[in-house]
Amino acid sequence: MSSPLLITGFVRRAGEFFGDREVVEYRAGTEVHRCTHREHHARVVRLAGALVRLGVRPGDRVATLAWNHHRHLELYSAVPLAGGVLHTVNLRLEPGEITYIVEHAEDRVVFVDRSLLPLLEQVRARRPDLLVVVTDGGGGEPGVLDHEDLVAAGPDLDAPPAVDEDDLAALCYTSGTTGLPKGVGYSHRALYLHTFAACLADGHAISERDTVLHVVPMFHANAWGIPFAALMSGARQVLPGPHPTPADIARVIEAERVTYVGMVPTVAVDLARHAKATGADLSSLRALVLGGSTPSLELIRTLECDLGVPVYQGWGMTEISPMGTFARPPARTDGDPAARHAYVRTQGRLLPGLEWRLVDDDLRDVPHDGVHRGELLMRGPWVATRYFRDEHPESFHEGWLRTGDIATIDPEGCLEIVDRSKDLIKSGGEWISSVELEQALLAHPAVREAAVVAVPHERWQERPVAMVVLDDGAPAGPAELLDHLRERVPGWWLPERVLVVPELPRTSVGKIDKKRLRATVPVDRPGPPL
Amino acid sequence: MSSPLLITGFVRRAGEFFGDREVVEYRAGTEVHRCTHREHHARVVRLAGALVRLGVRPGDRVATLAWNHHRHLELYSAVPLAGGVLHTVNLRLEPGEITYIVEHAEDRVVFVDRSLLPLLEQVRARRPDLLVVVTDGGGGEPGVLDHEDLVAAGPDLDAPPAVDEDDLAALCYTSGTTGLPKGVGYSHRALYLHTFAACLADGHAISERDTVLHVVPMFHANAWGIPFAALMSGARQVLPGPHPTPADIARVIEAERVTYVGMVPTVAVDLARHAKATGADLSSLRALVLGGSTPSLELIRTLECDLGVPVYQGWGMTEISPMGTFARPPARTDGDPAARHAYVRTQGRLLPGLEWRLVDDDLRDVPHDGVHRGELLMRGPWVATRYFRDEHPESFHEGWLRTGDIATIDPEGCLEIVDRSKDLIKSGGEWISSVELEQALLAHPAVREAAVVAVPHERWQERPVAMVVLDDGAPAGPAELLDHLRERVPGWWLPERVLVVPELPRTSVGKIDKKRLRATVPVDRPGPPL
């Protein structure tokens, strides 16, 4: 019983069994591509052959700098099939960061959307040997190849290069809010196991009956691994194209009767607002999975009660391939929407196959009693134990990944992320959770988004300051919001100031950028805590 | 990302998260034991400690000779946790076979139900060092230990012995219809992966919400691996005790609102008859999974349409840990019961992670077109590549397991087992499928069971002979059954004779024993084929 665990086995499986399924692509809400998986797979096999002919050898990195479209999906299969390492580069990064990443990874080839070519100018000047393939043709650019030419000319890859289950199949760099971006390599074995986990009945439960819409960017942690799960299970796959709007997403869900979609809360907030305003029909969804940051109860309630969409939450990170937990409400919450929503607002239970710990500042274990807080450590066959070509000993402890998340775990194994360790606010020797303050602000009907950061304080070391984005035309002011908070959090947690702002800065993966917020918050009037 | 894949990780997981779940045991339809998983797990940990204290070292075999009860379930976790190999011995074997198996496996300890102690007399005489533990107490027997004493005295096993993912966690001997029994060793890795496969949304889909009834004997291929799946997912587990009758099974399903159960068709036929006769309520079942032999369409239809029980089929064998395929009807069969039932009568699709081939007598591949027949070969991380301490090169081919099953595979990846290779009937140079003839006979409303075997024939080499068991008081005779077959199979397939018999002999795992049938069938009147 010694067969290797290879993600390419699922590529072959889909090629063998799921020829009649569809792969569909939209752009700006309009269908631009529809083919059977049989056709898709034939293109994948030729593309893999073309990569080998281009000189890609086992272990070579092949980068993508692309939106969610069918050619990007082809690369998800073709690169590992050719023995290469699929290196998805975040297209929201600055050219300088992209240059660093492509040079650090020593990418041999990069597949790029034509509109994103300017992002590569700098690195192409430094790496003249870098092969560049434009995904969406259009001809003309000197020194670049065309994806369609490769598929047309590529010989079928009859015998995939031999790889070992511990060989890398994919690579992704973290967004690096501090320091240089760090690469996380995914072995065939890790992706194989992660794919099984994504298809568990108690996990995302991706199945043959699903129509999956890939809203999570394919440059972000393998789009949560869902493309591989869809491949393994034979689900239909739908791609929304470049930067879809909420209206685009709603239109695709309606047109394709999408059953499964994952997205960050920010996107879900906009989608829910759109659907409520227009009456868009999201009822085909059997699961909308939120991840990336903690959703508000209000968002969960709106999606479930107003729009009839079952909501779940997954938690993970680039270093966990990326999924670590899943919040599927237990039977005791049936018939009790409030209990169900409260459960979905937690990060849920550890996926089978993984292990976790909570530790204090001295790395001593703290109880899993739902009360004690500690930094979450993770370990398992799809959890990183090192970074790609870099030493970062501060990120690991005796084989465990230090997630940097402060959390509680209750006796049933339910995780609640309280804060990022670097976002916690230390006031007078006690900790204040920025996440809990934000959740309390979001419970106010007029608040669309909220962010809380620490500002230095002479007496209390740090004090919280809140910034909120209000719904259009909502009349709520800082005083009302402070009153609202007073009923929900301890008095000494009340923010020093509540600032109403038109929008919040975002990181390249769409999270609120607290680093930039901290740099912009006015600190001219530090008053005493209340 | 190099953590080992250990089945004991799921034991720890269940101990950590699922303390409030129940483990329940019945005997003859009456509840005799009910505890929380917290209590169950505490007993498991002490039992593992007791095993280590008894001298069980990593890799040592610990045998069980027991029915399905909660102490047997404890051993499923405790033996691997102690670093040992759980060796489940088939209690339906003869004492001589049991002696062979226990000596071949070099078991150090055997846990035995008191009622089965006589089966061990022979081997205990030959192996005075064999430690014997009686599972169900009652005292008095000299030289035997008591399971409860071990649990009571066992120290908690705080630090499980270090094991590698390729180390064996379990061992099972095939029933050996020809030759000596052969042992199949299951590594931690194989069981870990098999457990994931059992919980896939498109597989058995065992989940936290399930109440699982273990009807499949726990001495038979790890009870299809379902105890491990229940452990991983946190399902409630219910054990029916020794030789439950159909009435016992129905009573437990009703009392515990069982949602998942697996069984061989023979048991399901009796259960369905009982439920129809008594009005027993089986509606809590979300899945009744048939396996072990091909069910009749009539059985599937009765369960689904008359009793409201969704039916699936799994196929596998001891050498595949045991599950290889699962028949979950695709969306195209929705609203079309006949299409759904026809699909469930097939063995369904290959589980993800495995590979298969069909080959002819010269081991050349034949097409997967739903028409061509060949011997099924299997390969994968939970498929055996050798037997335990025995060479059987005839069972393997270049790393593939030769299943001995003759089958077709259609372009959607749907498997149909046509026959065991040794049960095919060669008549005038053409093959006749005993399975298809049996299925055709079972389609007659009066036929409860049917078996077809080959008898030697002077001119045609072999000819089929059928034996049938009729429903009580059914008037059908051989002539009527031949007329019935004439409309369903080619003329030259018609059995030489149709014999009505009161019952059919069974193997130790409950399959019809064709070896014994062939020995008993009268061959005095070989007439010409029709």
Interface residues (C-beta under 8 A of the other chain):
Chain A: M1 S2 S3 P4 L5 G9 F10 R13 E16 F17 G19 D20 D166 Y186 S187 R189 A190 Y192 L193 T195 F196 A197 C199 L200 A201 D202 A205 I206 S207 E208 R209 M232 S233 S321 R328 P330 A331 R349 L350 P352 G353 E355 H368 R379 G380 P381 W382 V383 A384 T385 P411 E412 G413
Chain B: M1 S2 S3 P4 L5 G9 F10 R12 R13 E16 F17 G19 D20 D166 Y186 S187 R189 A190 Y192 L193 T195 F196 A197 C199 L200 A201 D202 A205 I206 S207 E208 R209 M232 S233 S321 R328 P330 A331 R349 L350 P352 G353 E355 H368 R379 G380 P381 W382 V383 A384 T385 P411 E412 G413
